[in-house]
Amino acid sequence: MSTFGKICTYLLAIGLGIFICVGAFVVFGIVVGDGLPSEVESVVVPVTVSTVPATLVMPTLTPESTTIPVPTPTSIPLDQVQVYGDSIMDIMTDWATGYSQFSELFTAAGNDISLLDDPTWLGNVYANMDLMTTANVRLRAITPPEQFVPSHQSLLEAATHTDTAISLLRTGIATKDIPTILAATEQISLGTEDIKRATALLDEITL
């Protein structure tokens, strides 16, 4: 599979992971919210969740050839594309893992609210937060090839929304504030839109 194909496969996995993760947060809020005192229930507000598309469009690729194309003044050396693609895929792997883990952890907490005080559960949540924030730091350190700047910018915006969501989760868990935890879903949904834009922009690139 080409570098672009792998990137889009990871973006698809992340999109599906985000969809499942948001669903887990919503269920968590509904289940836990039903058991909250009335004065707390009154401040729980619904969160608008963006819909993740069933499929993401793959970028346009030229057929693979056994010959090495001669770069034109506007083309990107293939080794630069490969290095950039490998770096992005490493980060996408951590994003996919992170959203999957959040889904599992908060689904479990929705079934057993006492997990919010469980050291093992908390340790797993915080470790997952660190995984994703570290991935975002790595993303910001990458200088993309010129043609990838627009799509990379959308990924950076997704990272910003993810960092905001994690900050809300940290506060919500520490204070046992369910509305704050649920507010993270809005940021995650905004990140979904950024990932959709990044995928669309990748589709416009022809090497």
N, CA, C and O of each residue as an XYZ file, in Angstrom:
828
protein
N       0.852     -1.199      0.000
C       0.000      0.000      0.000
C       0.887      1.249      0.000
O       1.907      1.288      0.688
N       0.497      2.263     -0.769
C       1.276      3.490     -0.850
C       1.237      4.251      0.464
O       0.411      3.982      1.337
N       2.158      5.217      0.586
C       2.183      6.050      1.792
C       0.862      6.772      1.981
O       0.342      6.832      3.096
N       0.304      7.331      0.886
C      -0.971      8.037      0.986
C      -2.086      7.095      1.414
O      -2.933      7.442      2.237
N      -2.070      5.902      0.843
C      -3.105      4.936      1.196
C      -3.078      4.601      2.667
O      -4.124      4.476      3.303
N      -1.870      4.455      3.214
C      -1.740      4.147      4.636
C      -2.224      5.307      5.497
O      -2.900      5.095      6.504
N      -1.879      6.542      5.100
C      -2.324      7.706      5.867
C      -3.846      7.762      5.904
O      -4.438      7.987      6.959
N      -4.478      7.556      4.751
C      -5.940      7.622      4.706
C      -6.574      6.477      5.475
O      -7.638      6.642      6.072
N      -5.924      5.306      5.467
C      -6.435      4.191      6.254
C      -6.422      4.547      7.740
O      -7.378      4.256      8.459
N      -5.340      5.177      8.198
C      -5.261      5.591      9.589
C      -6.283      6.674      9.895
O      -6.895      6.658     10.963
N      -6.480      7.621      8.970
C      -7.475      8.665      9.190
C      -8.875      8.062      9.287
O      -9.693      8.513     10.089
N      -9.147      7.048      8.476
C     -10.436      6.371      8.554
C     -10.605      5.702      9.906
O     -11.659      5.794     10.535
N      -9.537      5.017     10.348
C      -9.598      4.354     11.652
C      -9.825      5.362     12.778
O     -10.582      5.108     13.715
N      -9.156      6.508     12.666
C      -9.315      7.543     13.685
C     -10.734      8.094     13.667
O     -11.339      8.304     14.718
N     -11.265      8.329     12.459
C     -12.625      8.839     12.352
C     -13.624      7.906     13.001
O     -14.510      8.344     13.735
N     -13.481      6.621     12.730
C     -14.373      5.647     13.354
C     -14.141      5.587     14.863
O     -15.083      5.454     15.643
N     -12.873      5.685     15.259
C     -12.561      5.676     16.693
C     -13.162      6.857     17.412
O     -13.676      6.725     18.523
N     -13.096      8.028     16.770
C     -13.686      9.229     17.368
C     -15.195      9.064     17.506
O     -15.775      9.419     18.532
N     -15.829      8.518     16.460
C     -17.277      8.312     16.496
C     -17.665      7.424     17.678
O     -18.607      7.727     18.410
N     -16.930      6.328     17.856
C     -17.208      5.417     18.967
C     -16.908      6.086     20.298
O     -17.645      5.924     21.270
N     -15.794      6.855     20.329
C     -15.402      7.533     21.564
C     -16.454      8.543     21.996
O     -16.824      8.593     23.169
N     -16.942      9.351     21.048
C     -17.975     10.332     21.375
C     -19.217      9.633     21.884
O     -19.843     10.080     22.845
N     -19.574      8.529     21.236
C     -20.736      7.773     21.692
C     -20.566      7.286     23.121
O     -21.512      7.305     23.908
N     -19.352      6.849     23.454
C     -19.093      6.378     24.810
C     -19.255      7.499     25.829
O     -19.803      7.283     26.910
N     -18.777      8.702     25.489
C     -18.925      9.845     26.388
C     -20.397     10.209     26.582
O     -20.827     10.516     27.694
N     -21.162     10.173     25.491
C     -22.585     10.514     25.585
C     -23.319      9.509     26.458
O     -24.115      9.884     27.318
N     -23.041      8.214     26.226
C     -23.670      7.180     27.058
C     -23.252      7.340     28.507
O     -24.069      7.204     29.418
N     -21.971      7.632     28.718
C     -21.476      7.868     30.075
C     -22.276      8.977     30.749
O     -22.690      8.837     31.900
N     -22.493     10.080     30.033
C     -23.239     11.201     30.602
C     -24.676     10.849     30.900
O     -25.230     11.270     31.915
N     -25.295     10.061     29.999
C     -26.693      9.678     30.215
C     -26.818      8.761     31.418
O     -27.662      8.972     32.289
N     -25.964      7.735     31.458
C     -26.042      6.755     32.544
C     -25.721      7.391     33.888
O     -26.455      7.222     34.862
N     -24.601      8.131     33.928
C     -24.187      8.756     35.175
C     -25.130      9.890     35.546
O     -25.466     10.072     36.716
N     -25.559     10.658     34.532
C     -26.457     11.774     34.793
C     -27.757     11.340     35.424
O     -28.320     12.066     36.244
N     -28.257     10.137     35.049
C     -29.505      9.648     35.628
C     -29.389      9.429     37.124
O     -30.381      9.450     37.852
N     -28.141      9.215     37.575
C     -27.968      8.960     38.994
C     -27.499     10.153     39.783
O     -27.207     10.029     40.973
N     -27.419     11.331     39.140
C     -26.937     12.524     39.819
C     -28.062     13.175     40.606
O     -29.231     13.001     40.264
N     -27.733     13.917     41.648
C     -28.740     14.688     42.370
C     -29.403     15.664     41.410
O     -28.800     16.060     40.412
N     -30.635     16.053     41.703
C     -31.400     16.902     40.794
C     -30.708     18.218     40.497
O     -30.798     18.720     39.376
N     -30.007     18.796     41.490
C     -29.367     20.082     41.236
C     -28.214     19.946     40.262
O     -27.868     20.908     39.577
N     -27.600     18.744     40.186
C     -26.530     18.525     39.236
C     -27.111     18.211     37.863
O     -26.586     18.649     36.840
N     -28.207     17.443     37.854
C     -28.825     17.092     36.586
C     -29.237     18.334     35.806
O     -29.202     18.340     34.576
N     -29.620     19.364     36.509
C     -30.137     20.553     35.845
C     -29.087     21.272     35.012
O     -29.436     22.053     34.127
N     -27.798     21.024     35.279
C     -26.772     21.719     34.519
C     -26.199     20.861     33.399
O     -25.320     21.312     32.665
N     -26.690     19.620     33.257
C     -26.211     18.756     32.186
C     -26.914     19.159     30.901
O     -28.136     19.051     30.793
N     -26.150     19.618     29.938
C     -26.740     20.076     28.692
C     -26.344     19.135     27.576
O     -25.255     18.562     27.615
N     -27.216     18.958     26.563
C     -26.854     18.079     25.444
C     -25.707     18.658     24.654
O     -25.565     19.876     24.544
N     -24.891     17.786     24.106
C     -23.744     18.210     23.305
C     -23.973     17.782     21.873
O     -24.317     16.629     21.612
N     -23.786     18.699     20.949
C     -23.962     18.380     19.538
C     -22.779     17.553     19.065
O     -21.629     17.956     19.241
N     -23.049     16.414     18.474
C     -22.003     15.512     18.021
C     -21.999     15.479     16.502
O     -23.027     15.218     15.878
N     -20.843     15.743     15.910
C     -20.730     15.711     14.461
C     -20.780     14.272     13.970
O     -20.331     13.361     14.666
N     -21.311     14.068     12.801
C     -21.386     12.739     12.219
C     -20.138     12.456     11.411
O     -19.744     13.255     10.561
N     -19.521     11.328     11.672
C     -18.333     10.932     10.929
C     -18.789     10.194      9.682
O     -19.627      9.298      9.791
N     -18.280     10.526      8.503
C     -18.727      9.860      7.284
C     -18.380      8.382      7.302
O     -17.390      7.979      7.912
N     -19.195      7.573      6.631
C     -18.960      6.134      6.594
C     -17.675      5.817      5.860
O     -17.001      4.838      6.181
N     -17.329      6.628      4.885
C     -16.095      6.409      4.130
C     -15.356      7.719      3.961
O     -15.954      8.795      3.936
N     -14.060      7.608      3.846
C     -13.228      8.770      3.570
C     -12.599      8.582      2.204
O     -12.200      7.473      1.846
N     -12.510      9.652      1.445
C     -12.015      9.567      0.076
C     -10.505      9.461      0.063
O      -9.813     10.234      0.725
N     -10.001      8.510     -0.684
C      -8.560      8.337     -0.806
C      -7.990      9.414     -1.718
O      -8.664      9.845     -2.653
N      -6.753      9.860     -1.464
C      -6.137     10.859     -2.331
C      -5.842     10.293     -3.714
O      -5.659      9.085     -3.866
N      -5.796     11.156     -4.717
C      -5.513     10.735     -6.084
C      -4.041     10.364     -6.210
O      -3.161     11.153     -5.865
N      -3.783      9.174     -6.700
C      -2.410      8.713     -6.834
C      -2.121      8.382     -8.296
O      -3.006      7.931     -9.023
N      -0.903      8.603     -8.714
C      -0.478      8.147    -10.025
C      -0.100      6.676     -9.907
O       0.354      6.245     -8.847
N      -0.275      5.902    -10.959
C       0.062      4.476    -10.894
C       1.527      4.282    -10.499
O       2.402      5.050    -10.900
N       1.773      3.228     -9.696
C       3.133      2.940     -9.288
C       3.944      2.484    -10.502
O       3.429      1.796    -11.383
N       5.171      2.864    -10.534
C       6.026      2.512    -11.664
C       7.354      2.002    -11.147
O       7.793      2.359    -10.054
N       7.988      1.159    -11.952
C       9.302      0.648    -11.550
C      10.392      1.667    -11.831
O      11.520      1.519    -11.362
N      10.061      2.698    -12.592
C      11.043      3.739    -12.888
C      10.891      4.896    -11.916
O       9.787      5.187    -11.456
N      11.978      5.542    -11.608
C      11.962      6.671    -10.680
C      11.674      7.943    -11.456
O      12.439      8.305    -12.350
N      10.560      8.643    -11.128
C      10.238      9.869    -11.871
C      11.269     10.960    -11.608
O      11.815     11.074    -10.511
N      11.519     11.749    -12.632
C      12.444     12.874    -12.502
C      11.680     14.053    -11.923
O      10.713     14.508    -12.534
N      12.088     14.572    -10.744
C      11.352     15.683    -10.128
C      11.336     16.909    -11.018
O      12.344     17.261    -11.632
N      10.199     17.547    -11.082
C      10.077     18.825    -11.771
C      10.265     19.915    -10.739
O      10.279     19.620     -9.544
N      10.411     21.177    -11.156
C      10.624     22.260    -10.193
C       9.531     22.362     -9.143
O       9.772     22.892     -8.059
N       8.291     21.850     -9.450
C       7.196     21.972     -8.483
C       6.911     20.670     -7.745
O       6.016     20.622     -6.901
N       7.666     19.606     -8.054
C       7.402     18.320     -7.413
C       8.166     18.194     -6.110
O       9.117     18.931     -5.851
N       7.724     17.231     -5.283
C       8.375     16.989     -4.004
C       9.200     15.720     -4.126
O       8.682     14.707     -4.596
N      10.458     15.735     -3.725
C      11.254     14.507     -3.740
C      10.540     13.405     -2.971
O      10.037     13.633     -1.871
N      10.495     12.210     -3.552
C       9.742     11.122     -2.948
C      10.265     10.733     -1.574
O       9.502     10.251     -0.736
N      11.570     10.937     -1.331
C      12.091     10.581     -0.018
C      11.514     11.496      1.062
O      11.293     11.066      2.194
N      11.270     12.768      0.703
C      10.648     13.683      1.667
C       9.211     13.274      1.973
O       8.761     13.338      3.117
N       8.502     12.852      0.927
C       7.122     12.392      1.115
C       7.103     11.170      2.020
O       6.256     11.055      2.906
N       8.049     10.253      1.791
C       8.091      9.031      2.586
C       8.378      9.334      4.060
O       7.732      8.785      4.953
N       9.352     10.210      4.300
C       9.696     10.569      5.689
C       8.510     11.239      6.371
O       8.177     10.918      7.512
N       7.878     12.169      5.666
C       6.710     12.852      6.233
C       5.584     11.854      6.496
O       4.978     11.862      7.568
N       5.307     10.995      5.513
C       4.228     10.019      5.664
C       4.468      9.079      6.830
O       3.542      8.784      7.586
N       5.704      8.601      6.991
C       6.016      7.694      8.101
C       5.808      8.385      9.453
O       5.280      7.788     10.392
N       6.231      9.653      9.535
C       6.074     10.396     10.793
C       4.602     10.595     11.135
O       4.192     10.431     12.284
N       3.808     10.954     10.114
C       2.381     11.167     10.339
C       1.692      9.862     10.745
O       0.830      9.861     11.623
N       2.067      8.769     10.116
C       1.432      7.488     10.434
C       1.721      7.060     11.872
O       0.856      6.485     12.533
N       2.920      7.334     12.353
C       3.236      7.025     13.750
C       2.308      7.795     14.690
O       1.817      7.248     15.677
N       2.075      9.069     14.372
C       1.207      9.904     15.198
C      -0.240      9.442     15.087
O      -0.954      9.380     16.087
N      -0.676      9.116     13.862
C      -2.037      8.640     13.664
C      -2.304      7.348     14.435
O      -3.409      7.124     14.928
N      -1.277      6.504     14.532
C      -1.424      5.270     15.298
C      -1.735      5.577     16.756
O      -2.604      4.948     17.359
N      -1.020      6.549     17.319
C      -1.266      6.930     18.714
C      -2.648      7.568     18.876
O      -3.324      7.344     19.880
N      -3.064      8.361     17.891
C      -4.409      8.949     17.962
C      -5.470      7.854     17.957
O      -6.394      7.873     18.770
N      -5.332      6.898     17.036
C      -6.311      5.814     16.936
C      -6.362      5.011     18.232
O      -7.437      4.666     18.722
N      -5.173      4.716     18.782
C      -5.113      3.985     20.052
C      -5.765      4.787     21.165
O      -6.507      4.246     21.985
N      -5.477      6.090     21.186
C      -6.011      6.942     22.241
C      -7.525      6.991     22.249
O      -8.145      6.819     23.299
N      -8.131      7.224     21.091
C      -9.589      7.304     21.038
C     -10.232      5.964     21.360
O     -11.283      5.911     22.000
N      -9.600      4.878     20.916
C     -10.125      3.555     21.227
C     -10.105      3.297     22.741
O     -11.063      2.771     23.307
N      -8.988      3.680     23.383
C      -8.868      3.477     24.818
C      -9.858      4.344     25.599
O     -10.461      3.882     26.568
N     -10.024      5.597     25.177
C     -11.003      6.460     25.842
C     -12.400      5.855     25.758
O     -13.164      5.900     26.721
N     -12.722      5.295     24.609
C     -14.032      4.672     24.431
C     -14.233      3.541     25.436
O     -15.271      3.464     26.094
N     -13.246      2.675     25.552
C     -13.352      1.547     26.475
C     -13.429      2.014     27.929
O     -14.240      1.515     28.709
N     -12.579      2.973     28.282
C     -12.507      3.418     29.671
C     -13.789      4.112     30.119
O     -14.278      3.863     31.221
N     -14.333      4.976     29.274
C     -15.524      5.710     29.686
C     -16.799      4.901     29.510
O     -17.809      5.197     30.149
N     -16.772      3.887     28.657
C     -17.888      2.946     28.618
C     -17.945      2.189     29.941
O     -19.015      1.989     30.514
N     -16.765      1.772     30.414
C     -16.707      1.068     31.700
C     -17.168      1.964     32.843
O     -17.886      1.511     33.734
N     -16.756      3.247     32.822
C     -17.153      4.179     33.880
C     -18.652      4.453     33.843
O     -19.271      4.692     34.880
N     -19.238      4.417     32.639
C     -20.684      4.586     32.541
C     -21.429      3.453     33.214
O     -22.533      3.636     33.728
N     -20.815      2.280     33.207
C     -21.430      1.117     33.863
C     -21.120      1.065     35.354
O     -21.845      0.433     36.123
N     -20.039      1.732     35.759
C     -19.641      1.710     37.173
C     -18.975      3.038     37.511
O     -17.771      3.203     37.319
N     -19.768      3.987     38.019
C     -19.278      5.334     38.290
C     -18.176      5.352     39.339
O     -17.406      6.309     39.410
N     -18.090      4.297     40.161
C     -17.054      4.256     41.196
C     -15.656      4.203     40.593
O     -14.672      4.449     41.290
N     -15.560      3.881     39.289
C     -14.252      3.844     38.634
C     -13.580      5.202     38.623
O     -12.359      5.285     38.493
N     -14.363      6.277     38.759
C     -13.765      7.615     38.797
C     -12.832      7.781     39.996
O     -12.022      8.706     40.038
N     -12.953      6.882     40.964
C     -12.068      6.902     42.133
C     -11.103      5.724     42.141
O     -10.322      5.566     43.079
N     -11.152      4.900     41.102
C     -10.319      3.698     41.057
C      -8.921      4.041     40.547
O      -8.785      4.568     39.443
N      -7.879      3.750     41.332
C      -6.509      4.109     40.930
C      -6.078      3.500     39.597
O      -5.383      4.145     38.811
N      -6.489      2.262     39.345
C      -6.105      1.609     38.094
C      -6.774      2.287     36.909
O      -6.129      2.568     35.899
N      -8.077      2.549     37.037
C      -8.802      3.226     35.956
C      -8.213      4.611     35.711
O      -7.978      4.995     34.565
N      -7.977      5.355     36.777
C      -7.403      6.692     36.640
C      -6.019      6.643     35.997
O      -5.680      7.473     35.153
N      -5.228      5.656     36.412
C      -3.889      5.523     35.837
C      -3.946      5.277     34.337
O      -3.154      5.838     33.580
N      -4.886      4.436     33.907
C      -5.042      4.158     32.478
C      -5.516      5.392     31.716
O      -5.048      5.661     30.610
N      -6.447      6.142     32.311
C      -6.942      7.355     31.669
C      -5.817      8.377     31.492
O      -5.641      8.939     30.411
N      -5.065      8.606     32.555
C      -3.994      9.610     32.487
C      -2.864      9.172     31.559
O      -2.259     10.001     30.878
N      -2.579      7.867     31.532
C      -1.552      7.366     30.611
C      -1.996      7.588     29.167
O      -1.188      7.928     28.303
N      -3.293      7.389     28.918
C      -3.825      7.591     27.577
C      -3.783      9.069     27.185
O      -3.497      9.410     26.037
N      -4.071      9.937     28.153
C      -3.960     11.380     27.908
C      -2.530     11.751     27.529
O      -2.302     12.523     26.597
N      -1.575     11.194     28.261
C      -0.164     11.487     27.975
C       0.239     10.993     26.584
O       1.004     11.651     25.879
N      -0.289      9.822     26.199
C       0.008      9.281     24.870
C      -0.424     10.259     23.783
O       0.320     10.511     22.835
N      -1.628     10.807     23.924
C      -2.168     11.678     22.891
C      -1.527     13.064     22.904
O      -1.265     13.633     21.844
N      -1.273     13.607     24.086
C      -0.644     14.932     24.131
C       0.791     14.864     23.616
O       1.265     15.806     22.980
N       1.487     13.760     23.884
C       2.844     13.588     23.363
C       2.825     13.477     21.841
O       3.693     14.023     21.160
N       1.824     12.763     21.310
C       1.681     12.655     19.860
C       1.446     14.029     19.245
O       1.961     14.330     18.169
N       0.671     14.856     19.929
C       0.396     16.198     19.418
C       1.652     17.073     19.422
O       1.850     17.894     18.527
N       2.485     16.887     20.427
C       3.757     17.621     20.469
C       4.623     17.219     19.274
O       5.240     18.068     18.631
N       4.662     15.933     18.987
C       5.440     15.458     17.839
C       4.884     16.012     16.527
O       5.641     16.375     15.627
N       3.557     16.072     16.431
C       2.940     16.602     15.216
C       3.350     18.049     14.985
O       3.651     18.444     13.858
N       3.361     18.836     16.054
C       3.705     20.258     15.927
C       5.180     20.466     15.578
O       5.564     21.536     15.103
N       5.991     19.460     15.809
C       7.428     19.582     15.522
C       7.761     19.239     14.067
O       8.895     19.428     13.625
N       6.772     18.736     13.330
C       7.016     18.320     11.949
C       6.856     19.499     10.995
O       5.913     20.283     11.109
N       7.790     19.612     10.055
C       7.660     20.586      8.973
C       7.243     19.823      7.726
O       8.042     19.063      7.178
N       6.009     20.007      7.263
C       5.529     19.222      6.126
C       6.089     19.724      4.804
O       6.432     20.901      4.694
N       6.190     18.859      3.794
C       6.525     19.318      2.447
C       5.474     20.341      1.995
O       4.341     20.332      2.477
N       5.857     21.205      1.081
C       5.013     22.345      0.698
C       3.588     21.956      0.335
O       2.636     22.606      0.768
N       3.432     20.893     -0.464
C       2.096     20.521     -0.925
C       1.214     19.986      0.208
O      -0.006     19.906      0.066
N       1.829     19.627      1.312
C       1.075     19.056      2.423
C       0.738     20.079      3.511
O       0.109     19.732      4.510
N       1.145     21.310      3.329
C       0.931     22.329      4.352
C      -0.553     22.494      4.709
O      -0.880     22.510      5.896
N      -1.466     22.618      3.731
C      -2.879     22.797      4.096
C      -3.458     21.624      4.895
O      -4.140     21.834      5.899
N      -3.191     20.400      4.456
C      -3.730     19.241      5.179
C      -3.083     19.121      6.558
O      -3.736     18.739      7.529
N      -1.806     19.447      6.631
C      -1.105     19.386      7.914
C      -1.694     20.405      8.892
O      -1.815     20.128     10.086
N      -2.056     21.577      8.383
C      -2.657     22.596      9.235
C      -3.973     22.097      9.834
O      -4.276     22.371     10.995
N      -4.747     21.368      9.041
C      -6.002     20.803      9.563
C      -5.722     19.773     10.656
O      -6.467     19.683     11.632
N      -4.661     19.007     10.496
C      -4.291     18.048     11.542
C      -3.853     18.781     12.809
O      -4.150     18.337     13.918
N      -3.151     19.898     12.645
C      -2.751     20.690     13.809
C      -3.972     21.232     14.546
O      -3.988     21.280     15.775
N      -4.989     21.639     13.797
C      -6.212     22.122     14.432
C      -6.921     20.993     15.171
O      -7.489     21.204     16.243
N      -6.885     19.798     14.593
C      -7.462     18.640     15.283
C      -6.711     18.369     16.589
O      -7.321     18.029     17.603
N      -5.393     18.520     16.557
C      -4.585     18.316     17.756
C      -4.944     19.330     18.837
O      -4.988     18.989     20.018
N      -5.200     20.575     18.438
C      -5.572     21.608     19.404
C      -6.894     21.254     20.084
O      -7.028     21.395     21.299
N      -7.865     20.797     19.299
C      -9.149     20.393     19.888
C      -8.971     19.187     20.816
O      -9.625     19.088     21.855
N      -8.085     18.280     20.428
C      -7.825     17.117     21.278
C      -7.209     17.546     22.608
O      -7.603     17.053     23.665
N      -6.247     18.459     22.554
C      -5.625     18.948     23.785
C      -6.656     19.629     24.693
O      -6.630     19.459     25.912
N      -7.563     20.401     24.085
C      -8.607     21.060     24.870
C      -9.526     20.030     25.508
O      -9.912     20.168     26.668
N      -9.876     18.996     24.745
C     -10.729     17.933     25.276
C     -10.062     17.240     26.462
O     -10.708     16.947     27.468
N      -8.777     16.986     26.330
C      -8.050     16.313     27.420
C      -7.997     17.202     28.656
O      -8.132     16.713     29.778
N      -7.803     18.488     28.461
C      -7.801     19.420     29.589
C      -9.153     19.400     30.314
O      -9.206     19.401     31.544
N     -10.230     19.382     29.546
C     -11.569     19.311     30.149
C     -11.767     17.998     30.895
O     -12.367     17.970     31.970
N     -11.263     16.920     30.322
C     -11.386     15.625     30.988
C     -10.622     15.610     32.310
O     -11.122     15.103     33.315
N      -9.425     16.159     32.308
C      -8.643     16.203     33.544
C      -9.403     16.957     34.640
O      -9.487     16.504     35.781
N      -9.951     18.116     34.268
C     -10.690     18.923     35.239
C     -11.952     18.210     35.687
O     -12.252     18.161     36.880
N     -12.691     17.656     34.735
C     -13.948     16.987     35.064
C     -13.762     15.782     35.955
O     -14.555     15.552     36.869
N     -12.715     15.007     35.698
C     -12.451     13.827     36.527
C     -12.008     14.245     37.920
O     -12.446     13.661     38.912
N     -11.143     15.250     38.004
C     -10.629     15.694     39.303
C     -11.736     16.260     40.187
O     -11.706     16.101     41.408
N     -12.717     16.922     39.564
C     -13.782     17.575     40.339
C     -15.080     16.774     40.341
O     -16.071     17.186     40.944
N     -15.069     15.624     39.660
C     -16.280     14.788     39.515
C     -17.408     15.588     38.869
O     -18.576     15.416     39.216
N     -17.055     16.458     37.934
C     -18.039     17.316     37.277
C     -18.409     16.711     35.923
O     -17.654     16.829     34.957
N     -19.558     16.072     35.858
C     -19.973     15.369     34.655
C     -20.167     16.310     33.459
O     -19.736     15.966     32.358
N     -20.796     17.482     33.625
C     -20.936     18.382     32.468
C     -19.589     18.769     31.844
O     -19.488     18.916     30.626
N     -18.559     18.933     32.678
C     -17.243     19.275     32.140
C     -16.673     18.108     31.336
O     -16.059     18.311     30.288
N     -16.879     16.892     31.827
C     -16.434     15.712     31.088
C     -17.160     15.633     29.751
O     -16.548     15.343     28.723
N     -18.463     15.892     29.767
C     -19.236     15.831     28.528
C     -18.858     16.946     27.558
O     -18.972     16.779     26.343
N     -18.410     18.082     28.089
C     -17.998     19.190     27.225
C     -16.825     18.782     26.334
O     -16.614     19.361     25.268
N     -16.072     17.792     26.775
C     -14.947     17.315     25.966
C     -15.430     16.740     24.640
O     -14.701     16.782     23.649
N     -16.665     16.196     24.607
C     -17.162     15.597     23.374
C     -17.299     16.632     22.263
O     -17.097     16.312     21.091
N     -17.638     17.865     22.619
C     -17.758     18.911     21.600
C     -16.412     19.176     20.952
O     -16.325     19.339     19.735
N     -15.352     19.221     21.769
C     -14.015     19.439     21.224
C     -13.570     18.255     20.356
O     -12.938     18.440     19.315
N     -13.906     17.047     20.796
C     -13.564     15.866     20.007
C     -14.281     15.892     18.668
O     -13.709     15.524     17.642
N     -15.541     16.328     18.680
C     -16.309     16.417     17.436
C     -15.722     17.458     16.487
O     -15.691     17.249     15.275
N     -15.256     18.581     17.038
C     -14.603     19.592     16.209
C     -13.324     19.030     15.587
O     -12.996     19.331     14.439
N     -12.614     18.218     16.351
C     -11.425     17.566     15.820
C     -11.767     16.624     14.674
O     -10.988     16.471     13.734
N     -12.940     15.991     14.757
C     -13.393     15.126     13.671
C     -13.528     15.908     12.377
O     -13.124     15.434     11.315
N     -14.098     17.111     12.462
C     -14.257     17.944     11.269
C     -12.903     18.323     10.678
O     -12.749     18.386      9.459
N     -11.926     18.573     11.543
C     -10.578     18.908     11.060
C      -9.957     17.729     10.312
O      -9.300     17.910      9.287
N     -10.172     16.528     10.833
C      -9.628     15.337     10.188
C     -10.305     15.109      8.835
O      -9.651     14.698      7.876
N     -11.602     15.374      8.756
C     -12.308     15.264      7.479
C     -11.727     16.249      6.462
O     -11.554     15.912      5.290
N     -11.427     17.467      6.919
C     -10.838     18.461      6.014
C      -9.450     18.024      5.555
O      -9.095     18.180      4.386
N      -8.675     17.480      6.476
C      -7.329     17.017      6.114
C      -7.403     15.938      5.060
O      -6.603     15.936      4.125
N      -8.340     15.025      5.187
C      -8.503     13.957      4.212
C      -8.896     14.504      2.853
O      -8.378     14.062      1.827
N      -9.815     15.469      2.843
C     -10.248     16.076      1.579
C      -9.077     16.792      0.891
O      -8.933     16.729     -0.330
N      -8.252     17.468      1.683
C      -7.103     18.195      1.122
C      -6.059     17.214      0.583
O      -5.429     17.481     -0.440
N      -5.875     16.095      1.258
C      -4.947     15.080      0.752
C      -5.416     14.552     -0.594
O      -4.603     14.249     -1.467
N      -6.721     14.444     -0.759
C      -7.275     13.935     -2.005
C      -6.962     14.846     -3.178
O      -6.968     14.400     -4.326
N      -6.692     16.103     -2.911
C      -6.411     17.055     -3.979
C      -4.959     17.012     -4.438
O      -4.599     17.631     -5.439
N      -4.123     16.274     -3.698
C      -2.698     16.227     -4.030
C      -2.438     15.103     -5.029
O      -2.868     13.968     -4.821
N      -1.747     15.418     -6.091
C      -1.338     14.424     -7.077
C       0.171     14.468     -7.202
O       0.750     15.510     -7.509
N       0.798     13.336     -6.962
C       2.262     13.263     -7.053
C       2.675     12.739     -8.419
O       3.868     12.604     -8.694
